Amino acid sequence: MDEGPALADLARPGVPFAVRVTPRAARAKVELQEGVVRVHVTCVPEDGKANRAVTEALAKALGVAKSRLTLVRGATSRDKTFRLD
């Protein structure tokens, strides 16, 4: 998976941040475009598979355990809000 940019500035506990998700992408990657975190995952958006893949990719990019990320809003949307606990 492509590491993408260092997103350490988003890794502030308790502060929610927005993420735009692209499921069924050709390659999995995390990128920062014009101040928006974009996560591309190869999984299909069914039964929470894409959400789990997004959580794993974000955790890796932020350098934190995936158990520390909480999906606050947007479980069935492409626009999601995560919080680092």
Backbone torsions as a table, in degrees:
resi	resn	phi	psi	omega
1	MET	NA	140.3	179.0
2	ASP	-69.1	128.4	-177.3
3	GLU	-66.9	-35.3	-178.6
4	GLY	73.0	-165.8	-177.4
5	PRO	-75.7	162.8	174.7
6	ALA	-74.5	114.8	-177.3
7	LEU	-102.3	25.9	-175.7
8	ALA	-60.6	-27.3	179.8
9	ASP	-67.3	-21.3	176.6
10	LEU	-82.4	-15.4	-175.5
11	ALA	-80.3	58.0	176.0
12	ARG	-107.8	115.7	-176.9
13	PRO	-55.8	134.4	176.2
14	GLY	85.2	-8.7	-178.4
15	VAL	-98.7	116.8	179.6
16	PRO	-71.6	150.3	176.5
17	PHE	-141.3	148.6	-175.7
18	ALA	-88.4	146.8	179.4
19	VAL	-137.4	137.1	174.7
20	ARG	-106.9	124.9	-174.0
21	VAL	-108.2	139.0	172.8
22	THR	-120.7	103.2	177.3
23	PRO	-79.5	165.1	178.8
24	ARG	56.3	36.9	178.4
25	ALA	-79.3	159.1	178.6
26	ALA	-68.0	-38.1	179.1
27	ARG	-132.6	146.2	176.1
28	ALA	-84.7	130.9	177.6
29	LYS	-161.3	159.8	175.2
30	VAL	-122.2	129.6	-179.5
31	GLU	-142.1	159.3	177.8
32	LEU	-114.2	111.1	-178.9
33	GLN	-119.2	117.0	176.8
34	GLU	51.3	42.3	177.8
35	GLY	81.4	2.2	-179.9
36	VAL	-110.3	129.3	176.3
37	VAL	-79.9	123.5	178.6
38	ARG	-117.3	128.8	179.6
39	VAL	-118.8	122.4	177.3
40	HIS	-105.9	126.2	179.0
41	VAL	-126.6	151.2	-178.3
42	THR	-86.5	-10.0	-178.0
43	CYS	-73.4	157.9	174.5
44	VAL	-87.4	148.9	-177.7
45	PRO	-83.6	68.0	177.0
46	GLU	-139.9	143.0	179.3
47	ASP	56.8	28.3	176.6
48	GLY	76.8	7.0	-178.4
49	LYS	-61.7	-45.5	-178.7
50	ALA	-66.7	-39.0	178.6
51	ASN	-62.1	-40.8	177.8
52	ARG	-65.3	-40.8	179.3
53	ALA	-66.0	-38.4	178.4
54	VAL	-65.2	-44.0	179.3
55	THR	-60.3	-44.1	178.7
56	GLU	-63.5	-44.3	-178.7
57	ALA	-65.3	-42.2	178.7
58	LEU	-64.6	-43.7	-179.4
59	ALA	-60.2	-42.8	179.5
60	LYS	-65.3	-43.4	-179.4
61	ALA	-66.8	-34.2	-179.6
62	LEU	-84.5	-16.4	-178.6
63	GLY	75.5	33.8	179.2
64	VAL	-127.0	167.8	176.0
65	ALA	-73.0	142.2	-178.4
66	LYS	-64.3	-22.3	177.8
67	SER	-69.9	-15.5	179.0
68	ARG	-85.5	-10.5	178.6
69	LEU	-95.0	133.2	178.7
70	THR	-120.8	130.0	174.1
71	LEU	-80.7	110.3	-175.3
72	VAL	-85.6	-41.8	-173.8
73	ARG	-150.7	144.8	172.7
74	GLY	97.6	32.5	-177.9
75	ALA	-58.8	-30.7	-179.1
76	THR	-113.6	16.5	-177.5
77	SER	-118.0	160.5	174.5
78	ARG	-76.0	-25.8	177.5
79	ASP	-95.4	116.1	-175.2
80	LYS	-122.5	158.3	174.6
81	THR	-123.7	125.8	178.2
82	PHE	-114.4	157.1	174.9
83	ARG	-135.2	139.6	175.6
84	LEU	-91.6	122.7	-179.3
85	ASP	-96.4	NA	NA
